[in-house]
């Protein structure tokens, strides 16, 4: 179709998910955790700018390449049937150009950081590009997404401290487990459609054990966060945030108990508050 300028602009907003910021929040909160812990509560304005804008650009790029990878199947899923690559508002060629532009802008930001961090950023690009295509070959695409969503934490520690401490890896794997948990809830929304069109996910792999495994992943998340807190000598605000997060996890389990699509999606969205409450705790911790 011959899209007008305003239609094309709206298509860019949709394909980058600027109208749906939940993914940005879920990527941004853990990155802020790492920045605050690594800098002991006082990250520079330069680092705040680079990592905040970098999160936005990388999340947008990830959404674009995801839609490109799914362009031939999105039309068969009700939730994704009106995406710009399905309706033709944006062409596959334009999507690739947009993806390259977003990655280039993100890399431009990274060049203001240390050479060590620049080297680590290559892994971030690899993971973000790889994830959408994993849904064709493995039942664990959520694990790749978890690694992609957690790598900014490693980059933050590398930039601030010049090395990656053991506690950083505890935070990395805590966030990875958390991401697999909440993205499995998200995949539960599309499970029937994914089975029909042949897309793989942990929601399909876990089957009838999905709720139990999500609960186990949530416990692992809390355990790893607690261990990281011990390694970084974090105090009562952080520990209180873990108790509150456990409450949010219990609420999410109540929502997904019947595997209702709308409630599973609501449980997924609720994870925004988990990331936020832990970040607020870190603000209190260091001030």
C-alpha positions as CSV (number, residue, x, y, z in Angstrom):
1,X,0.0,0.0,0.0
2,X,1.1,3.6,-0.6
3,X,1.1,5.0,2.9
4,X,1.0,8.7,3.6
5,X,3.6,10.5,5.7
6,X,1.4,10.5,8.8
7,X,0.6,6.8,8.4
8,X,4.3,6.0,8.0
9,X,5.1,8.0,11.1
10,X,2.4,6.2,13.1
11,X,3.8,2.9,11.7
12,X,7.2,3.9,13.1
13,X,5.7,4.6,16.5
14,X,3.9,1.2,16.4
15,X,6.9,-0.9,15.2
16,X,9.2,0.6,17.8
17,X,6.5,0.2,20.5
18,X,6.9,3.9,21.5
19,X,3.1,3.7,22.2
20,X,3.7,0.7,24.6
21,X,6.5,1.6,27.0
22,X,6.2,-1.5,29.2
23,X,9.2,-3.2,27.5
24,X,11.3,-0.1,28.0
25,X,10.5,-0.1,31.7
26,X,11.3,-3.8,32.1
27,X,14.7,-3.2,30.4
28,X,15.4,0.2,32.1
29,X,14.8,-0.8,35.8
30,X,17.5,-3.5,36.0
31,X,19.9,-1.3,34.1
32,X,19.3,1.4,36.7
33,X,19.8,-1.2,39.5
34,X,23.2,-1.9,38.1
35,X,24.2,1.7,37.6
36,X,23.1,2.7,41.2
37,X,24.9,-0.3,42.8
38,X,28.1,0.1,40.7
39,X,28.3,3.8,41.4
40,X,27.2,3.5,45.0
41,X,24.1,5.7,44.4
42,X,25.8,8.4,42.4
43,X,26.0,7.7,38.6
44,X,27.2,10.6,36.5
45,X,24.7,12.5,34.4
46,X,26.7,11.3,31.3
47,X,26.1,7.7,32.2
48,X,22.5,8.2,33.1
49,X,22.0,9.8,29.7
50,X,23.9,7.1,27.7
51,X,22.3,4.2,29.4
52,X,18.7,5.6,29.5
53,X,18.7,6.6,25.8
54,X,20.6,3.4,25.0
55,X,17.9,1.3,26.6
56,X,15.2,3.1,24.6
57,X,17.1,2.7,21.3
58,X,18.0,-1.0,21.8
59,X,14.5,-1.8,22.9
60,X,13.1,-0.1,19.8
61,X,15.6,-1.9,17.6
62,X,14.7,-5.2,19.2
63,X,11.0,-4.6,18.5
64,X,11.7,-3.7,14.8
65,X,13.7,-6.8,14.2
66,X,11.2,-8.9,16.1
67,X,8.4,-7.7,13.7
68,X,10.6,-8.3,10.7
69,X,11.2,-11.9,11.8
70,X,7.5,-12.4,12.5
71,X,6.1,-10.5,9.5
72,X,4.8,-13.7,7.8
73,X,3.0,-15.1,10.9
74,X,1.8,-11.9,12.7
75,X,-1.2,-11.7,10.4
76,X,-2.5,-15.1,11.8
77,X,-2.5,-13.9,15.4
78,X,-5.3,-11.6,16.5
79,X,-3.1,-9.6,18.9
80,X,-0.5,-8.8,16.2
81,X,-2.6,-8.8,13.0
82,X,-2.5,-4.9,12.7
83,X,1.3,-4.5,13.0
84,X,2.8,-2.1,10.4
85,X,4.6,-4.9,8.5
86,X,1.4,-6.9,8.2
87,X,-0.8,-4.0,7.0
88,X,1.9,-2.7,4.7
89,X,2.3,0.7,6.2
90,X,6.0,-0.1,6.6
91,X,7.9,-2.4,4.1
92,X,10.4,-5.0,5.2
93,X,13.2,-3.0,3.5
94,X,12.2,0.1,5.5
95,X,12.1,-1.9,8.7
96,X,15.7,-3.1,8.1
97,X,16.8,0.5,7.4
98,X,15.1,1.6,10.7
99,X,16.8,-1.2,12.6
100,X,20.2,-0.3,11.3
101,X,19.6,3.4,12.1
102,X,18.6,2.6,15.7
103,X,21.6,0.3,16.2
104,X,23.9,3.0,14.8
105,X,22.5,5.6,17.1
106,X,22.9,3.2,20.1
107,X,26.5,2.5,19.0
108,X,27.2,6.2,18.7
109,X,26.2,6.6,22.4
110,X,28.5,3.7,23.4
111,X,31.5,5.2,21.7
112,X,31.5,7.8,24.5
113,X,32.2,5.0,27.0
114,X,35.3,2.9,27.7
115,X,36.8,0.5,25.1
116,X,35.9,-2.4,27.5
117,X,32.3,-1.4,27.4
118,X,32.3,-0.9,23.7
119,X,33.6,-4.5,23.3
120,X,30.8,-5.7,25.6
121,X,28.2,-3.8,23.5
122,X,28.8,-6.2,20.6
123,X,27.2,-9.0,22.7
124,X,24.2,-6.8,23.3
125,X,23.7,-6.3,19.6
126,X,24.1,-10.0,18.9
127,X,21.5,-11.0,21.6
128,X,19.0,-8.4,20.5
129,X,19.3,-9.5,16.9
130,X,19.2,-13.2,17.7
131,X,16.2,-13.4,19.9
132,X,13.3,-13.0,17.4
133,X,14.7,-15.8,15.2
134,X,15.1,-18.2,18.1
135,X,11.3,-18.7,18.2
136,X,11.7,-20.8,15.1
137,X,14.4,-23.1,16.5
138,X,14.2,-23.5,20.2
139,X,11.6,-23.6,23.0
140,X,13.8,-21.2,25.0
141,X,13.6,-17.9,23.2
142,X,12.7,-16.3,26.6
143,X,16.2,-17.3,27.9
144,X,17.8,-15.4,25.0
145,X,15.5,-12.4,25.7
146,X,16.5,-12.6,29.4
147,X,20.2,-12.4,28.5
148,X,19.5,-9.5,26.1
149,X,17.5,-7.7,28.8
150,X,20.3,-8.3,31.4
151,X,23.4,-7.4,29.4
152,X,23.1,-3.7,30.0
153,X,23.7,-4.5,33.7
154,X,27.0,-6.1,32.9
155,X,28.0,-3.1,30.7
156,X,27.1,-0.7,33.5
157,X,29.3,-2.5,36.0
158,X,32.1,-2.7,33.4
159,X,31.9,1.0,32.7
160,X,31.7,2.2,36.3
161,X,34.0,-0.2,38.0
162,X,36.3,-1.3,35.2
163,X,35.6,-4.9,35.9
164,X,32.6,-7.2,36.4
165,X,32.3,-8.2,40.1
166,X,30.7,-11.5,41.2
167,X,27.6,-9.7,42.5
168,X,27.0,-8.3,39.0
169,X,26.6,-11.9,37.7
170,X,24.1,-12.6,40.5
171,X,22.1,-9.6,39.4
172,X,22.4,-10.7,35.8
173,X,21.1,-14.2,36.4
174,X,18.4,-12.9,38.8
175,X,17.1,-10.6,36.0
176,X,17.4,-13.4,33.4
177,X,15.2,-15.7,35.6
178,X,12.7,-12.9,36.2
179,X,12.6,-12.1,32.4
180,X,11.9,-15.8,31.6
181,X,9.1,-15.8,34.2
182,X,7.3,-12.7,33.0
183,X,7.8,-13.4,29.3
184,X,6.4,-16.8,29.8
185,X,3.2,-15.1,31.2
186,X,3.3,-13.0,28.1
187,X,3.7,-16.1,25.9
188,X,0.7,-17.7,27.6
189,X,-1.5,-15.0,26.0
190,X,-0.5,-16.3,22.5
191,X,0.0,-20.0,23.3
192,X,-2.9,-21.3,21.2
193,X,-2.0,-19.2,18.2
194,X,1.7,-20.1,18.6
195,X,0.9,-23.8,18.6
196,X,-1.2,-23.4,15.4
197,X,1.5,-21.4,13.5
198,X,4.5,-23.3,14.8
199,X,6.1,-20.6,17.0
200,X,8.0,-21.9,20.0
201,X,8.1,-20.6,23.6
202,X,8.6,-21.6,27.2
203,X,4.8,-21.3,27.7
204,X,4.4,-24.2,25.2
205,X,7.4,-26.1,26.6
206,X,6.2,-25.9,30.2
207,X,2.7,-27.0,29.3
208,X,0.6,-27.8,32.4
209,X,3.5,-27.0,34.6
210,X,3.7,-23.4,33.5
211,X,2.4,-21.8,36.7
212,X,4.7,-24.0,38.9
213,X,7.8,-23.2,36.8
214,X,7.0,-19.5,36.8
215,X,6.7,-19.7,40.6
216,X,10.0,-21.5,40.8
217,X,11.7,-18.8,38.6
218,X,10.3,-16.1,40.8
219,X,11.8,-17.8,43.8
220,X,15.1,-18.1,42.1
221,X,14.9,-14.4,41.2
222,X,14.4,-13.4,44.8
223,X,17.1,-15.8,46.0
224,X,19.7,-14.4,43.5
225,X,18.7,-10.8,44.3
226,X,19.1,-11.5,48.0
227,X,22.5,-13.0,47.4
228,X,23.5,-10.0,45.3
229,X,22.4,-7.8,48.1
230,X,24.6,-9.6,50.6
231,X,27.6,-9.3,48.3
232,X,27.0,-5.6,47.9
233,X,26.2,-5.1,51.6
234,X,22.7,-3.7,50.9
235,X,20.5,-2.9,53.9
236,X,16.9,-2.9,55.0
237,X,15.4,-0.9,52.1
238,X,16.6,-3.5,49.6
239,X,15.5,-6.4,51.7
240,X,12.0,-4.8,52.2
241,X,11.8,-4.3,48.4
242,X,12.3,-8.1,48.0
243,X,9.4,-8.8,50.4
244,X,7.2,-6.4,48.5
245,X,8.3,-8.0,45.2
246,X,7.3,-11.4,46.6
247,X,3.9,-10.0,47.3
248,X,3.7,-8.8,43.6
249,X,4.7,-12.3,42.5
250,X,2.0,-13.9,44.6
251,X,-0.5,-11.5,43.1
252,X,0.7,-12.5,39.6
253,X,0.2,-16.2,40.5
254,X,-3.4,-15.4,41.4
255,X,-3.9,-13.7,38.1
256,X,-2.6,-16.6,36.0
257,X,-4.3,-19.4,38.0
258,X,-6.9,-20.0,35.3
259,X,-4.6,-19.1,32.3
260,X,-7.1,-16.4,31.2
261,X,-5.5,-14.4,28.4
262,X,-6.3,-11.0,29.7
263,X,-5.3,-11.9,33.2
264,X,-2.0,-13.4,32.0
265,X,-1.3,-10.1,30.2
266,X,-2.2,-8.2,33.3
267,X,0.3,-10.3,35.3
268,X,3.0,-9.6,32.8
269,X,2.4,-5.8,33.0
270,X,2.5,-6.0,36.9
271,X,6.2,-6.8,36.7
272,X,6.9,-3.1,36.0
273,X,6.1,-2.5,39.7
274,X,8.7,-5.1,40.8
275,X,11.5,-3.4,38.9
276,X,10.4,0.0,40.1
277,X,10.1,-0.9,43.8
278,X,13.6,-2.4,43.8
279,X,15.0,0.7,42.2
280,X,13.2,3.0,44.7
281,X,14.7,0.8,47.5
282,X,18.2,1.4,46.0
283,X,17.5,5.2,45.9
284,X,16.7,5.1,49.6
285,X,19.6,2.8,50.3
286,X,22.2,5.2,49.0
287,X,20.6,8.5,50.1
